[in-house]
Amino acid sequence: MADVYEDYFHCGSCQRFEVAFTDRMGRTLGQCFRKPRRATIAAHDFACDDYRLQRDRLIAGAKVPDDAPVATPREQMRRRALEQATASHKRGTKKRRPRTVHIESKPKIQEIPLGEEGEDVDRDELKDLLAEVIDEALAMSDPPMHPRYRGGKLVIHPANEELAAKEVPIDIFFRKITTVRDKLRVLEQKVNGNKALEPDERAQMQGYITGCYGALKTFNMLFADRDDWFNS
């Protein structure tokens, strides 16, 4: 996606604005992440009440008011600290330095022994392992949907023309497809890591999972990034 640089309180400098394409006139167009059903908007449009500033999208030298909505918790902490320091200076008082308490330091643990065989696991490896466990427990992701389908709907017509058609918002259908994909990935990880399975049993279950991926390839068009596709 192309970089966006806009003035304050324009859609292009909002963290909820997502670039879709650039037209022949060189204008950047996209959609609002908080309002996916809204029609395509231009980056230079004036923002709404949901505006959240993203400073790395501002034009160099753009003026930002003091009461501008902040975009990150770090910036909120920085702003609160600045306000407290300013108020303290106006009162003519200085902050007292905290009393120093000497605590006997303990040596840092570089390696942690795990397993019956006494193998050592590095702290970075342990962090990666914990991250994988958390991802498996949540089994959730939020891949972006292709801009052309946002706000659309899936219509199912019965063979009997006298019966009404069923309409499903494409956003809901996309979330269900994403949930199925995430569950399949977790299942595949558990099958590959299950040492109790025999090699032929593992190969058979992997074949079932691969078949599910292949059957769901039809819905790859809904994903904006190829990395999120179903790959058998």
N, C-alpha and C positions, 0 to 999 in steps of 0.2 A: 504494500500500500504506500501511496505517496505521503510525504510529510505534510502536516497541516500547520500553518502559522497564521493566527488571527489575533485581532484585538480582544480586549477584555469584554465579556458578556456577549460574545458571538458564539454560535454553535460550534465552530471549528476549534475553539479553545476550551471546550467543555469535555470532561473525561467520559461523558456518556455518548459522545458523538463518534460514530464509526464510519470511516471512509469507505465508499462503495466504488466510485469511479470518477474520472475527470472527463468532462465533455469537450467538444471541439473548441469551445471558447476558452478553455483552460480553467474553468471553474471546478472546484472540488465539491462533489456531491456525496451524500451518504444518508445514514439513518440514525435516529435516536435510540440508544440501547434501552432506555426506560420506556420508550413508546414505539415498540416494533411495528405497530399497525399504522403509524403515521406515514404519510407519503414521503418520498425522497425530498430531503431538504438540502440547502446549500450551506457550505461552511461559513459564509459571511452573513447568514441570517442572524437576527437578534435572538438571544436565548430566552428561555422561559424560567418559571419559578424553580424548576428542578436543576438549574445550572450549577455545576460544580467545576471550579477552576482547575485546569491542568496546565501548570506553568511552562512546561517544556513545549507547549503548543503556541505560546504567545509570540507575537512579533517582537523583535528586539527593540527595547525601549518603550514597550507598551505600558501605559499607566494603569495601575491596579489600585482601587480604593482600599483604605485601611480596613473597612468592614467586609471585604470580599470573602465569599465562602471558601474555606480551605478544603484541600482535596485529600490530604493524608494525615494520619494521626501524628506523625512526626512534626508536620507543620503546625498542627494544633498545639502541641507541647511547646514548640518554639515561640508561638505567638503568646501563649499564656505566660511563659517565662519572661518575655519582653514586657508584657503589661505589668507583671509583678515588680520587675526591676524599675520600671518608670514610676509606679506608684510609691515605691519605697524611696526613690530619689526625691520625689515631690515632698514627702513627709520629712525629709532631712534626716532620715535614720539610715543606719547601715545594718545589713544583715549580720547577725552574730555567726561567727564561725563555729561549726559543731565541734564539741569536745572530742579530742582524739582518743580513741580506745584502742589499745594495743592488744591484738588478738594473735595468738600463736598460730602461724601459718602452717598448713599441712601440705606435704608434697603432692603435686598433681599426679593423678593416675593417668599414665600414658596408654597402658594396655590393660584390658579386662579379661581374665580367664573365663572361658565359657566352654560348656560341653564336658562330657565324661572323659574324653581323651586329653583334656588339659590344653586345648588349642587356645592361643591368644588372638583376640579380635581387636583391631585398631578402633579408636574412638570414632573416626570418620566412617568406618565400615558399619559400626553399630548404629550410627545416625541414619545411614542409608537403609539399614535393615528395619529400623523403627518406622521410617517414612513409608517403606513398602507395606508394613503391617497396617499402618493407619489408612493408606490408600485402599487396601483390601477390605478393611472394616467399613469404610465409608462407601466404597464402590460407587462413587459419584464423580462426574466430571461435567464441565460446561463448555462443550465445543461450540464454536460459532456456526450459525446456519447460513447458507448461501443467501446473499441479499435479495436475489430474485424471488425467493419463496417467502420472505418475511411478510406476515400479515395475510397470507393466502389461506385457503382451506381445501381440505380433501373431501370430494363429493363422491358418494357411493350410490349408484343407481341400481335398484332391483330390476329383475327381469320383467316383473309385472309393472307396466307403466301406470297402473292405477295407484300403486303404492308410492308414498313420498320418499324422496331421496334423503340419505343421511349425510349431514355435513359435519366435518370435524376440523377445528382450527389446526392449521399446519404446525403451529408452535407446539400444541399439545402432542400431536402425532410425532413431532421431531424429538420431544423429550422422552417419549416412550421408546422410540428406536434407540436413543442414546443410552437409556437404562438397560435395554436388552444387550447392547454392545458391551457396556461396562460389566454386566454380570457374566457374560461369556468370557471376558478377559480374566476376571477373578477365578472363574471355574477352570480356565486353562492353566493358570498359575498353580492352583491347588492340585490339579492332576499331575502336572510336571514335577511338583515338589513332594508328592505323596510316595514315600519309600515303601509303603505296604503293598502297592500295586505291582503286579507282575508285568514284565515288559510287554507281553501280548495284550494284557488288559489295558495298559496305558496307551498303547498304539490304537486300540479299538476306540477308546474314549476320545482320544485326540482326533480320530477320524470323524466321529460324530460332531465335535466342535467345529472342525474344518468345514463340514457340510453345512452347518448353521451359518457360518461366515459367508459361504458361497451363495446360500439362498437369500441372504440379506444384502448382497451387492447391489440390488436394484435401487436401494435407498442411498447409495453413495452420492447421488446428485444433490442431496439435501445439505451435505457438509460443505463448508466454505474452504476447508483445508484438506488436501489429499492425505495428510498424515492421520486424519481421523476416520478414514474410510475403512470399510470391512474388507479385510484381505484374507483370503483363504490360503 
